[in-house]
C-alpha cells in the first residue's frame, strides 16, 4: 500500500503500454508510406488505429500522471501517505486488470475495430469486434480513475501539513488536482455512454438506434462531454511540470502565481463547455455551434495567460538548460503550435472543411501527443534523482530531446499539411497523388527519428 511503490507500478505499466501503442503508430505510418494496401488488411488497420488511440490516451496520456500523483502529492503537501492506502492499491489493480484485457485484444479474433471513440452505429455492427470487451476496459479504467481521484482530493484537502494552504501550495499540486476534478465530473458521462452501447448491442435496447427511436448523436454528446475535458486531464499536470521546472532553472519564483492558479482552474471549468466542437458536422442547431465555437476560442485566454507568465518567468532569470528545462521549453513550443492550430478549428467555417482530415490528427498530436509527452519526460528527468537516488546521463538526455523535437515536428507538420490538402483520416488507402505520397513519406521519416529519441 506504499504510495511510492504504487507510483512505480503505474509508471512501469504505463510505459509498457506506451511502447505497444507506439509500435502500432509506426505500423500505421508504414502502411501509409505509399498508396495501396501493403502490409496489413483493412480490418487489422482499423484495429491498429483503435489500439493506438485508446492506449495512448488512457494508458499513457492519462494514466502516466497517476504515477506522478501517487509519488508527489503526499510528499509535496507533507503527508505520510494518501488518505486511503487500500483504495489506492485497489485503483491500481483495476488499472492492471484493464491492461490484461487490452493484451487479450491482441488476439486476432478479439480485435476491437471501432476506433477509440466507439461511435454507433458501427460499434453495434458485428464487424466492429467485441464491443463488450471495449466496454469492460472502459469500466475498469473508470473504476481506477474514480477511486484514485477521491483518494487524492481527500488527501490534499484533509492531510496538508500545517501552513500549507491551497493558495501557497505547489503549482504541480494544482495541475494534478484540477485534472482529477475534471475526471470525477466527466468520467460518469463516458461510463453511461458505454453502458448504453453495451445494452444496445447485447440486450437489444434502442438508445442509439434510430429505427427504435434512439439517436446515435446522443452517444457523441455523452462521449465528448468527458473526452474533450480529458484533453485537459492530460495537459494540466504538464502545466504543473512546466511551472515547476521553469521556476527552478530560471532561479526565479514563477511570475504571476495567483493568475497561474486561476488559469489552471479556469481551463478545467471551461473544458466542460466546449465538447460539441468535435461535432460541428453532425447537424446540430446553429446556436449550439456558435456557443461552442465561442467557448472554444475563450479557453485560449487562460492558456495564453500561462504562456505569457512562463515567458515572463524566464525574463532576466539566471537560466540553465539541463535536460528537464529543454523538455519543458520544447513542450511549451509544441503546445503553442497545437494551440494556434486549435483556434481556427474552433471556427465552424474552417472546421467543416478539415473535419476528419489529417490536419486534425496533426493538431491534436501537437497538443496532446507531444506537449503532454514532453511534459511527462521533463517531469521524469526532473524528479528522477529524487525518486531513485541516481543521476541520469545528461548527454543522452539532451540527444533524446533533440531527436524527439525534430522527429515530432517533421512527422506532425507534414501530417497537418497533407490534411489541409484534403487527405482524410482513418483510411488505409489514399489516391495516387504525388504530393500526398511525398508528405506521408516525410511523416514516416519523422516517425522513425521520434522513435529513436523515445528509445534513448
VOPAGU-2260 file (C-alpha; in pm, 1 decimal, decimal comma):
REM VOPAGU-2260
SITE   aa  ch    i         X         Y         Z
SITE  UNK   A    0       0,0       0,0       0,0
SITE  UNK   A    1     304,9     236,0      -4,5
SITE  UNK   A    2     217,8     526,3    -235,1
SITE  UNK   A    3     571,3     534,5    -380,0
SITE  UNK   A    4     564,1     167,3    -480,5
SITE  UNK   A    5     217,4     206,4    -634,2
SITE  UNK   A    6     355,1     506,8    -828,1
SITE  UNK   A    7     634,1     288,7    -969,4
SITE  UNK   A    8     378,3      20,3   -1068,3
SITE  UNK   A    9     168,2     282,0   -1252,1
SITE  UNK   A   10     477,6     420,3   -1426,5
SITE  UNK   A   11     604,9      77,5   -1539,8
SITE  UNK   A   12     262,9     -40,2   -1664,8
SITE  UNK   A   13     206,8     290,3   -1842,0
SITE  UNK   A   14     548,9     288,6   -2012,5
SITE  UNK   A   15     499,5     -70,0   -2130,2
SITE  UNK   A   16     169,5      17,3   -2297,6
SITE  UNK   A   17     315,2     343,3   -2431,4
SITE  UNK   A   18     568,7     134,9   -2621,9
SITE  UNK   A   19     298,1    -105,4   -2750,5
SITE  UNK   A   20      83,7     187,5   -2872,9
SITE  UNK   A   21     392,0     349,8   -3025,8
SITE  UNK   A   22     462,3      34,6   -3227,7
SITE  UNK   A   23     101,7      40,8   -3350,2
SITE  UNK   A   24     154,7     401,2   -3461,5
SITE  UNK   A   25     471,9     301,8   -3650,2
SITE  UNK   A   26     280,9      25,9   -3833,2
SITE  UNK   A   27      14,1     281,2   -3933,6
SITE  UNK   A   28     283,7     512,1   -4072,1
SITE  UNK   A   29     447,9     220,6   -4256,2
SITE  UNK   A   30     116,8     131,6   -4421,7
SITE  UNK   A   31      54,8     494,8   -4525,3
SITE  UNK   A   32     405,3     536,3   -4668,7
SITE  UNK   A   33     266,7     482,4   -5019,2
SITE  UNK   A   34     -76,4     438,6   -5179,6
SITE  UNK   A   35    -226,1      89,2   -5198,0
SITE  UNK   A   36    -270,8    -179,9   -4932,6
SITE  UNK   A   37      73,0    -324,1   -4848,9
SITE  UNK   A   38     129,0    -473,2   -4505,7
SITE  UNK   A   39    -198,7    -512,7   -4314,6
SITE  UNK   A   40    -562,8    -581,6   -4404,6
SITE  UNK   A   41    -826,7    -305,4   -4365,8
SITE  UNK   A   42    -960,1    -482,6   -4053,0
SITE  UNK   A   43    -612,2    -502,1   -3898,1
SITE  UNK   A   44    -557,6    -135,6   -3984,0
SITE  UNK   A   45    -880,0     -43,2   -3801,6
SITE  UNK   A   46    -756,0    -242,5   -3501,8
SITE  UNK   A   47    -418,6     -62,7   -3507,3
SITE  UNK   A   48    -595,0     276,6   -3514,0
SITE  UNK   A   49    -828,1     173,2   -3230,9
SITE  UNK   A   50    -545,8      33,3   -3016,8
SITE  UNK   A   51    -308,2     322,5   -3084,0
SITE  UNK   A   52    -572,1     583,4   -2995,5
SITE  UNK   A   53    -724,0     417,0   -2690,4
SITE  UNK   A   54    -396,2     301,0   -2533,5
SITE  UNK   A   55    -207,9     627,2   -2595,0
SITE  UNK   A   56    -489,4     827,6   -2437,2
SITE  UNK   A   57    -592,8     605,7   -2146,2
SITE  UNK   A   58    -266,0     426,0   -2061,8
SITE  UNK   A   59     -14,2     696,4   -2139,7
SITE  UNK   A   60    -157,5    1049,4   -2153,8
SITE  UNK   A   61    -393,0     998,8   -1855,1
SITE  UNK   A   62    -253,0     705,9   -1653,6
SITE  UNK   A   63     111,7     815,4   -1652,8
SITE  UNK   A   64       9,4    1117,8   -1445,7
SITE  UNK   A   65    -125,4     862,6   -1194,4
SITE  UNK   A   66     237,3     777,6   -1121,2
SITE  UNK   A   67     315,0    1146,7   -1058,3
SITE  UNK   A   68       4,7    1188,9    -839,5
SITE  UNK   A   69      93,9     886,5    -629,5
SITE  UNK   A   70     457,0     972,5    -580,7
SITE  UNK   A   71     443,7    1350,6    -545,1
SITE  UNK   A   72     114,4    1456,6    -386,5
SITE  UNK   A   73     183,7    1319,5     -33,7
SITE  UNK   A   74     543,9    1447,3     -45,3
SITE  UNK   A   75     454,2    1795,7    -174,2
SITE  UNK   A   76     188,4    1852,1      94,8
SITE  UNK   A   77     382,2    1691,0     379,9
SITE  UNK   A   78     151,9    1388,2     429,9
SITE  UNK   A   79     274,9    1041,9     533,4
SITE  UNK   A   80      73,9     861,6     263,6
SITE  UNK   A   81    -253,7     902,9      76,6
SITE  UNK   A   82    -580,0     916,4     275,0
SITE  UNK   A   83    -694,1     563,8     175,4
SITE  UNK   A   84    -393,7     338,7     102,8
SITE  UNK   A   85    -611,4      28,1      39,4
SITE  UNK   A   86    -829,2     215,3    -209,5
SITE  UNK   A   87    -510,2     334,1    -378,4
SITE  UNK   A   88    -398,1     -27,3    -411,1
SITE  UNK   A   89    -740,1    -129,8    -548,2
SITE  UNK   A   90    -729,2     154,2    -805,0
SITE  UNK   A   91    -401,9      17,4    -940,7
SITE  UNK   A   92    -541,4    -337,4    -965,5
SITE  UNK   A   93    -841,6    -207,2   -1160,9
SITE  UNK   A   94    -592,1     -43,1   -1394,9
SITE  UNK   A   95    -386,8    -363,6   -1417,7
SITE  UNK   A   96    -700,0    -570,2   -1495,2
SITE  UNK   A   97    -788,3    -333,1   -1780,0
SITE  UNK   A   98    -428,9    -372,2   -1904,3
SITE  UNK   A   99    -468,4    -751,6   -1919,1
SITE  UNK   A  100    -790,2    -708,6   -2122,6
SITE  UNK   A  101    -604,1    -484,9   -2367,8
SITE  UNK   A  102    -348,0    -763,5   -2415,9
SITE  UNK   A  103    -638,2   -1000,1   -2492,9
SITE  UNK   A  104    -735,8    -771,3   -2783,0
SITE  UNK   A  105    -400,8    -856,1   -2946,4
SITE  UNK   A  106    -552,6   -1199,9   -3028,7
SITE  UNK   A  107    -678,5   -1167,8   -3391,3
SITE  UNK   A  108   -1030,1   -1296,4   -3313,2
SITE  UNK   A  109   -1061,3   -1034,2   -3033,1
SITE  UNK   A  110    -956,3    -725,6   -3234,6
SITE  UNK   A  111   -1165,9    -418,7   -3147,6
SITE  UNK   A  112   -1203,3    -230,7   -3476,1
SITE  UNK   A  113   -1443,6      55,0   -3399,0
SITE  UNK   A  114   -1184,3     328,0   -3325,7
SITE  UNK   A  115   -1111,8     456,2   -2974,6
SITE  UNK   A  116   -1434,3     664,3   -2984,0
SITE  UNK   A  117   -1663,3     361,1   -3030,1
SITE  UNK   A  118   -1924,5     556,2   -3230,7
SITE  UNK   A  119   -2252,1     380,8   -3305,9
SITE  UNK   A  120   -2395,8     265,2   -3544,0
SITE  UNK   A  121   -2066,4      97,9   -3644,5
SITE  UNK   A  122   -1981,6     -19,2   -3290,6
SITE  UNK   A  123   -2317,7    -203,1   -3285,5
SITE  UNK   A  124   -2223,5    -388,7   -3606,6
SITE  UNK   A  125   -2078,9    -742,0   -3585,8
SITE  UNK   A  126   -1772,5    -630,1   -3787,6
SITE  UNK   A  127   -1668,8    -383,7   -3513,9
SITE  UNK   A  128   -1527,7    -663,7   -3296,7
SITE  UNK   A  129   -1614,0    -741,3   -2932,8
SITE  UNK   A  130   -1783,6    -420,3   -2814,0
SITE  UNK   A  131   -1831,8    -586,3   -2473,3
SITE  UNK   A  132   -1454,8    -602,9   -2426,2
SITE  UNK   A  133   -1425,0    -229,7   -2503,9
SITE  UNK   A  134   -1700,0    -152,6   -2250,1
SITE  UNK   A  135   -1536,5    -365,8   -1979,8
SITE  UNK   A  136   -1198,3    -198,8   -2037,8
SITE  UNK   A  137   -1359,1     146,5   -2003,6
SITE  UNK   A  138   -1543,8      45,0   -1684,7
SITE  UNK   A  139   -1224,6     -85,0   -1521,3
SITE  UNK   A  140   -1031,5     228,8   -1619,3
SITE  UNK   A  141   -1318,9     438,1   -1480,9
SITE  UNK   A  142   -1307,3     245,8   -1150,6
SITE  UNK   A  143    -934,4     308,9   -1125,4
SITE  UNK   A  144    -975,2     678,7   -1210,9
SITE  UNK   A  145   -1262,9     747,7    -971,1
SITE  UNK   A  146   -1100,8     556,7    -683,0
SITE  UNK   A  147    -772,0     741,0    -731,0
SITE  UNK   A  148    -949,5    1074,8    -772,2
SITE  UNK   A  149   -1148,9    1052,1    -448,2
SITE  UNK   A  150    -831,9     944,3    -270,7
SITE  UNK   A  151    -612,0    1232,4    -389,6
SITE  UNK   A  152    -874,9    1502,4    -335,9
SITE  UNK   A  153    -930,7    1379,8      21,3
SITE  UNK   A  154    -553,2    1365,3      76,5
SITE  UNK   A  155    -494,9    1723,8     -40,9
SITE  UNK   A  156    -795,9    1873,0     140,1
SITE  UNK   A  157    -755,3    1688,7     472,2
SITE  UNK   A  158    -387,8    1591,6     514,9
SITE  UNK   A  159    -183,1    1902,6     428,0
SITE  UNK   A  160      91,4    1988,2     674,9
SITE  UNK   A  161      41,0    2296,6     892,0
SITE  UNK   A  162      95,2    2619,0     697,5
SITE  UNK   A  163      31,6    2470,1     351,7
SITE  UNK   A  164    -275,6    2641,3     209,0
SITE  UNK   A  165    -436,1    2592,4    -131,9
SITE  UNK   A  166    -304,2    2938,3    -221,8
SITE  UNK   A  167      61,7    2870,3    -142,9
SITE  UNK   A  168      84,2    2503,4    -239,9
SITE  UNK   A  169     297,0    2388,2    -529,3
SITE  UNK   A  170     161,3    2453,8    -884,1
SITE  UNK   A  171     222,4    2086,3    -959,1
SITE  UNK   A  172     -45,1    2006,4    -697,6
SITE  UNK   A  173    -289,4    2243,5    -870,9
SITE  UNK   A  174    -213,8    2084,5   -1209,0
SITE  UNK   A  175    -275,7    1733,3   -1076,9
SITE  UNK   A  176    -577,7    1829,0    -865,4
SITE  UNK   A  177    -757,5    2017,0   -1143,6
SITE  UNK   A  178    -713,1    1717,5   -1375,6
SITE  UNK   A  179    -854,7    1486,0   -1106,2
SITE  UNK   A  180   -1161,8    1708,8   -1053,7
SITE  UNK   A  181   -1224,6    1703,3   -1431,2
SITE  UNK   A  182   -1211,7    1323,0   -1423,8
SITE  UNK   A  183   -1458,4    1296,5   -1133,7
SITE  UNK   A  184   -1711,5    1516,3   -1316,9
SITE  UNK   A  185   -1660,3    1376,1   -1667,4
SITE  UNK   A  186   -1597,6    1001,6   -1633,8
SITE  UNK   A  187   -1957,8     913,0   -1530,4
SITE  UNK   A  188   -2087,1    1050,1   -1866,1
SITE  UNK   A  189   -1843,8     826,5   -2055,8
SITE  UNK   A  190   -1941,8     527,9   -1839,4
SITE  UNK   A  191   -2310,5     597,4   -1907,2
SITE  UNK   A  192   -2245,0     611,9   -2282,2
SITE  UNK   A  193   -2060,3     278,0   -2299,5
SITE  UNK   A  194   -2313,7     102,5   -2073,4
SITE  UNK   A  195   -2592,9     216,8   -2308,9
SITE  UNK   A  196   -2380,8      94,4   -2601,6
SITE  UNK   A  197   -2347,2    -245,3   -2431,1
SITE  UNK   A  198   -2723,8    -266,1   -2369,1
SITE  UNK   A  199   -2795,6    -173,5   -2732,4
SITE  UNK   A  200   -2564,0    -438,6   -2872,0
SITE  UNK   A  201   -2628,8    -731,9   -2638,0
SITE  UNK   A  202   -2969,2    -670,8   -2474,8
SITE  UNK   A  203   -3148,7    -512,6   -2770,5
SITE  UNK   A  204   -3236,0    -169,5   -2628,0
SITE  UNK   A  205   -3257,2     125,7   -2868,1
SITE  UNK   A  206   -3069,9     419,2   -2713,7
SITE  UNK   A  207   -2865,0     482,9   -3027,8
SITE  UNK   A  208   -3079,3     304,7   -3290,0
SITE  UNK   A  209   -3294,1     548,9   -3495,9
SITE  UNK   A  210   -3524,1     260,7   -3601,1
SITE  UNK   A  211   -3614,7     214,3   -3232,6
SITE  UNK   A  212   -3646,2     586,9   -3159,1
SITE  UNK   A  213   -3283,6     629,2   -3047,5
SITE  UNK   A  214   -3020,4     878,4   -3162,8
SITE  UNK   A  215   -2657,4     792,5   -3247,6
SITE  UNK   A  216   -2560,4    1160,0   -3196,5
SITE  UNK   A  217   -2661,9    1126,5   -2829,4
SITE  UNK   A  218   -2362,4     891,0   -2788,0
SITE  UNK   A  219   -2132,7    1157,9   -2932,6
SITE  UNK   A  220   -2259,4    1418,5   -2684,4
SITE  UNK   A  221   -2208,7    1185,1   -2385,9
SITE  UNK   A  222   -1871,5    1065,4   -2514,8
SITE  UNK   A  223   -1726,4    1410,3   -2582,0
SITE  UNK   A  224   -1866,4    1555,7   -2258,5
SITE  UNK   A  225   -1588,9    1352,7   -2094,5
SITE  UNK   A  226   -1344,1    1303,8   -2380,3
SITE  UNK   A  227   -1286,0    1668,8   -2456,0
SITE  UNK   A  228   -1222,0    1760,8   -2089,3
SITE  UNK   A  229    -994,7    1451,7   -2089,2
SITE  UNK   A  230    -765,2    1664,1   -2309,3
SITE  UNK   A  231    -714,2    1891,2   -2007,2
SITE  UNK   A  232    -671,0    1587,9   -1779,3
SITE  UNK   A  233    -368,6    1509,9   -1996,2
SITE  UNK   A  234    -223,7    1860,3   -2023,9
SITE  UNK   A  235    -296,2    2032,7   -1687,2
SITE  UNK   A  236     -40,4    1819,9   -1496,7
SITE  UNK   A  237     212,2    1903,9   -1770,8
SITE  UNK   A  238     142,5    2273,2   -1699,1
SITE  UNK   A  239     233,1    2200,0   -1336,9
SITE  UNK   A  240     561,8    2041,8   -1450,1
SITE  UNK   A  241     639,8    2335,0   -1682,0
SITE  UNK   A  242     582,5    2585,0   -1398,3
SITE  UNK   A  243     798,8    2389,8   -1154,4
SITE  UNK   A  244    1088,7    2330,5   -1395,0
SITE  UNK   A  245    1093,2    2684,1   -1541,6
SITE  UNK   A  246    1099,0    2837,3   -1195,1
SITE  UNK   A  247    1382,8    2609,8   -1081,2
SITE  UNK   A  248    1610,6    2654,7   -1383,2
SITE  UNK   A  249    1541,6    3029,5   -1420,5
SITE  UNK   A  250    1620,9    3060,4   -1047,6
SITE  UNK   A  251    1315,1    3284,5   -1002,9
SITE  UNK   A  252     972,2    3235,4    -848,7
SITE  UNK   A  253     700,6    3176,7   -1109,2
SITE  UNK   A  254     566,9    3506,7   -1247,0
SITE  UNK   A  255     204,2    3587,6   -1153,9
SITE  UNK   A  256     148,0    3287,1    -929,7
SITE  UNK   A  257    -214,3    3371,5    -837,9
SITE  UNK   A  258    -301,9    3425,3   -1205,7
SITE  UNK   A  259    -144,4    3085,6   -1286,4
SITE  UNK   A  260    -366,1    2912,2   -1027,2
SITE  UNK   A  261    -676,9    3090,5   -1158,9
SITE  UNK   A  262    -581,9    2999,8   -1517,3
SITE  UNK   A  263    -541,3    2629,7   -1432,3
SITE  UNK   A  264    -886,5    2612,6   -1273,4
SITE  UNK   A  265   -1045,5    2828,5   -1545,6
SITE  UNK   A  266    -920,2    2579,6   -1807,3
SITE  UNK   A  267   -1064,8    2292,4   -1602,3
SITE  UNK   A  268   -1404,1    2468,4   -1580,2
SITE  UNK   A  269   -1424,9    2590,8   -1941,5
SITE  UNK   A  270   -1322,1    2243,3   -2060,9
SITE  UNK   A  271   -1679,9    2127,1   -1990,0
SITE  UNK   A  272   -1835,2    2393,0   -2214,7
SITE  UNK   A  273   -1664,2    2313,7   -2545,2
SITE  UNK   A  274   -1732,1    1945,9   -2619,0
SITE  UNK   A  275   -1954,9    1991,2   -2925,3
SITE  UNK   A  276   -1672,7    2142,9   -3131,2
SITE  UNK   A  277   -1594,8    1779,0   -3215,2
SITE  UNK   A  278   -1939,0    1757,0   -3373,7
SITE  UNK   A  279   -1970,4    2067,4   -3594,0
SITE  UNK   A  280   -2055,3    1844,7   -3893,3
SITE  UNK   A  281   -2316,3    1633,3   -3710,7
SITE  UNK   A  282   -2612,9    1859,0   -3792,6
SITE  UNK   A  283   -2655,9    2041,4   -3461,2
SITE  UNK   A  284   -2852,2    2371,2   -3434,1
SITE  UNK   A  285   -2659,6    2685,4   -3533,3
SITE  UNK   A  286   -2690,9    2844,5   -3187,1
SITE  UNK   A  287   -2513,6    2541,4   -3032,2
SITE  UNK   A  288   -2237,3    2573,7   -3290,1
SITE  UNK   A  289   -2198,9    2943,1   -3213,6
SITE  UNK   A  290   -2193,6    2889,3   -2837,3
SITE  UNK   A  291   -1939,9    2604,8   -2854,9
SITE  UNK   A  292   -1725,7    2799,5   -3101,2
SITE  UNK   A  293   -1720,9    3098,9   -2864,8
SITE  UNK   A  294   -1629,8    2894,5   -2556,7
SITE  UNK   A  295   -1359,0    2708,2   -2751,9
SITE  UNK   A  296   -1194,9    3037,2   -2851,9
SITE  UNK   A  297   -1243,4    3166,7   -2495,5
SITE  UNK   A  298   -1040,1    2877,9   -2347,1
SITE  UNK   A  299    -738,7    3018,8   -2531,7
SITE  UNK   A  300    -739,3    3312,4   -2285,6
SITE  UNK   A  301    -630,0    3129,1   -1964,2
SITE  UNK   A  302    -390,4    2925,8   -2181,1
SITE  UNK   A  303    -241,4    3248,9   -2313,5
SITE  UNK   A  304    -207,9    3378,8   -1956,3
SITE  UNK   A  305       0,7    3073,6   -1869,4
SITE  UNK   A  306     230,2    3106,0   -2171,3
SITE  UNK   A  307     290,8    3478,8   -2107,7
SITE  UNK   A  308     365,0    3404,3   -1741,0
SITE  UNK   A  309     614,2    3130,3   -1832,4
SITE  UNK   A  310     793,0    3368,2   -2070,5
SITE  UNK   A  311     791,2    3638,8   -1800,8
SITE  UNK   A  312     942,8    3387,4   -1556,4
SITE  UNK   A  313    1233,3    3339,8   -1799,9
SITE  UNK   A  314    1282,7    3719,0   -1833,2
SITE  UNK   A  315    1604,9    3826,8   -1656,3
SITE  UNK   A  316    1639,9    3483,1   -1494,8
SITE  UNK   A  317    1970,4    3302,9   -1443,6
SITE  UNK   A  318    1864,2    3040,5   -1698,0
SITE  UNK   A  319    2031,0    2699,2   -1723,8
SITE  UNK   A  320    1947,1    2434,3   -1984,7
SITE  UNK   A  321    1972,6    2085,8   -1833,3
SITE  UNK   A  322    1754,7    1809,4   -1983,9
SITE  UNK   A  323    1432,9    1882,4   -1785,3
SITE  UNK   A  324    1447,6    2250,8   -1892,8
SITE  UNK   A  325    1491,5    2155,6   -2260,1
SITE  UNK   A  326    1191,2    1919,7   -2246,1
SITE  UNK   A  327     982,0    2189,1   -2075,3
SITE  UNK   A  328    1069,9    2457,7   -2332,8
SITE  UNK   A  329    1004,3    2203,4   -2610,3
SITE  UNK   A  330     669,5    2113,2   -2454,6
SITE  UNK   A  331     562,7    2479,9   -2437,6
SITE  UNK   A  332     665,5    2528,4   -2802,3
SITE  UNK   A  333     465,9    2222,9   -2915,1
SITE  UNK   A  334     164,6    2333,7   -2711,1
SITE  UNK   A  335     185,0    2678,0   -2871,9
SITE  UNK   A  336     180,3    2529,9   -3226,1
SITE  UNK   A  337    -104,3    2295,5   -3129,8
SITE  UNK   A  338    -297,9    2577,9   -2963,5
SITE  UNK   A  339    -259,1    2815,8   -3258,4
SITE  UNK   A  340    -391,6    2545,3   -3494,7
SITE  UNK   A  341    -676,6    2483,4   -3248,9
SITE  UNK   A  342    -811,4    2839,8   -3278,0
SITE  UNK   A  343    -915,0    2807,3   -3647,8
SITE  UNK   A  344   -1058,1    2462,4   -3566,3
SITE  UNK   A  345   -1285,3    2635,8   -3313,9
SITE  UNK   A  346   -1448,2    2827,9   -3601,9
SITE  UNK   A  347   -1716,4    2621,1   -3779,6
SITE  UNK   A  348   -1643,9    2792,6   -4115,2
SITE  UNK   A  349   -1290,7    2643,8   -4108,1
SITE  UNK   A  350   -1366,2    2327,1   -3912,5
SITE  UNK   A  351   -1626,9    2184,2   -4152,1
SITE  UNK   A  352   -1365,1    2187,6   -4429,4
SITE  UNK   A  353   -1094,2    1999,3   -4239,4
SITE  UNK   A  354   -1315,5    1786,4   -4011,5
SITE  UNK   A  355   -1195,9    1423,4   -4014,1
SITE  UNK   A  356    -886,7    1518,9   -4212,3
SITE  UNK   A  357    -522,6    1451,0   -4128,4
SITE  UNK   A  358    -498,5    1819,5   -4023,6
SITE  UNK   A  359    -699,4    1747,0   -3708,7
SITE  UNK   A  360    -477,7    1445,2   -3633,8
SITE  UNK   A  361    -166,2    1661,6   -3665,3
SITE  UNK   A  362    -321,8    1931,7   -3444,8
SITE  UNK   A  363    -404,1    1706,2   -3152,0
SITE  UNK   A  364     -73,4    1521,0   -3175,5
SITE  UNK   A  365      97,3    1857,7   -3126,4
SITE  UNK   A  366    -107,2    1948,8   -2817,7
SITE  UNK   A  367    -157,8    1605,8   -2664,7
SITE  UNK   A  368      85,5    1371,3   -2825,4
SITE  UNK   A  369     386,5    1593,5   -2786,4
SITE  UNK   A  370     315,2    1871,6   -2533,4
SITE  UNK   A  371     192,0    1609,6   -2284,5
SITE  UNK   A  372     475,8    1363,5   -2361,7
SITE  UNK   A  373     746,9    1629,7   -2341,2
SITE  UNK   A  374     591,5    1748,2   -2013,2
SITE  UNK   A  375     590,7    1393,5   -1875,4
SITE  UNK   A  376     951,3    1333,4   -1983,7
SITE  UNK   A  377    1052,6    1667,9   -1834,0
SITE  UNK   A  378     893,6    1562,6   -1503,7
SITE  UNK   A  379    1065,4    1223,9   -1514,6
SITE  UNK   A  380    1408,5    1382,5   -1571,4
SITE  UNK   A  381    1340,0    1648,2   -1307,4
SITE  UNK   A  382    1232,3    1411,7   -1027,9
SITE  UNK   A  383    1429,9    1101,9   -1132,8
SITE  UNK   A  384    1724,7    1179,5    -897,7
SITE  UNK   A  385    1476,1    1234,1    -611,9
SITE  UNK   A  386    1289,3     909,9    -687,6
SITE  UNK   A  387    1590,1     681,8    -746,6
SITE  UNK   A  388    1887,7     846,5    -574,9
SITE  UNK   A  389    2079,9     828,6    -905,9
SITE  UNK   A  390    2160,0    1082,5   -1177,7
SITE  UNK   A  391    2070,6    1017,2   -1540,7
SITE  UNK   A  392    2338,4    1072,0   -1813,0
SITE  UNK   A  393    2286,1    1434,7   -1921,4
SITE  UNK   A  394    2432,2    1393,7   -2272,9
SITE  UNK   A  395    2194,0    1110,3   -2366,1
SITE  UNK   A  396    1900,1    1306,9   -2221,2
SITE  UNK   A  397    1983,2    1608,2   -2440,0
SITE  UNK   A  398    2033,7    1394,8   -2751,8
SITE  UNK   A  399    1699,3    1227,0   -2682,8
SITE  UNK   A  400    1533,4    1571,0   -2658,6
SITE  UNK   A  401    1665,7    1692,0   -2995,0
SITE  UNK   A  402    1566,3    1369,8   -3171,4
SITE  UNK   A  403    1214,1    1385,3   -3020,8
SITE  UNK   A  404    1173,3    1753,7   -3115,2
SITE  UNK   A  405    1298,9    1718,3   -3472,2
SITE  UNK   A  406    1114,6    1389,1   -3534,2
SITE  UNK   A  407     780,2    1504,3   -3396,0
SITE  UNK   A  408     780,1    1835,3   -3586,5
SITE  UNK   A  409     868,6    1665,3   -3915,7
SITE  UNK   A  410     600,8    1398,6   -3852,5
SITE  UNK   A  411     308,9    1616,5   -3744,8
SITE  UNK   A  412     373,9    1925,8   -3955,5
SITE  UNK   A  413     372,8    1712,0   -4270,7
SITE  UNK   A  414      54,3    1546,2   -4141,0
SITE  UNK   A  415    -120,1    1882,7   -4097,3
SITE  UNK   A  416      -5,7    1990,9   -4445,5
SITE  UNK   A  417    -145,2    1682,1   -4619,6
SITE  UNK   A  418    -466,6    1728,6   -4418,3
SITE  UNK   A  419    -509,6    2088,7   -4540,1
SITE  UNK   A  420    -459,4    1944,6   -4889,7
SITE  UNK   A  421    -763,1    1720,7   -4832,5
SITE  UNK   A  422    -636,5    1382,9   -4710,8
SITE  UNK   A  423    -896,6    1223,6   -4479,1
SITE  UNK   A  424    -801,8    1038,2   -4161,3
SITE  UNK   A  425    -872,0     673,9   -4067,5
SITE  UNK   A  426    -842,6     531,8   -4422,2
SITE  UNK   A  427    -594,3     255,5   -4503,8
SITE  UNK   A  428    -553,0     374,8   -4863,0
SITE  UNK   A  429    -539,9     706,9   -5048,0
SITE  UNK   A  430    -536,4     814,5   -5415,1
SITE  UNK   A  431    -205,0     814,0   -5602,2
SITE  UNK   A  432    -140,0    1189,1   -5559,1
SITE  UNK   A  433     231,2    1275,5   -5569,7
SITE  UNK   A  434     213,4    1548,5   -5301,2
SITE  UNK   A  435      21,8    1321,3   -5062,5
SITE  UNK   A  436     269,7    1037,9   -5108,9
SITE  UNK   A  437     568,7    1269,3   -5053,2
SITE  UNK   A  438     416,9    1423,6   -4738,2
SITE  UNK   A  439     330,1    1079,6   -4598,5
SITE  UNK   A  440     688,0     966,2   -4659,7
SITE  UNK   A  441     822,3    1277,1   -4482,5
SITE  UNK   A  442     588,7    1189,2   -4190,7
SITE  UNK   A  443     734,0     836,9   -4191,0
SITE  UNK   A  444    1090,4     970,6   -4162,9
SITE  UNK   A  445     981,0    1194,1   -3872,9
SITE  UNK   A  446     820,4     893,7   -3700,7
SITE  UNK   A  447    1149,1     697,3   -3716,6
SITE  UNK   A  448    1350,5     990,7   -3573,2
SITE  UNK   A  449    1090,9    1039,8   -3296,4
SITE  UNK   A  450    1103,5     667,1   -3211,7
SITE  UNK   A  451    1485,7     678,2   -3177,3
SITE  UNK   A  452    1451,0     973,4   -2939,2
SITE  UNK   A  453    1191,4     792,9   -2726,6
SITE  UNK   A  454    1405,1     475,9   -2711,4
SITE  UNK   A  455    1704,4     680,5   -2594,8
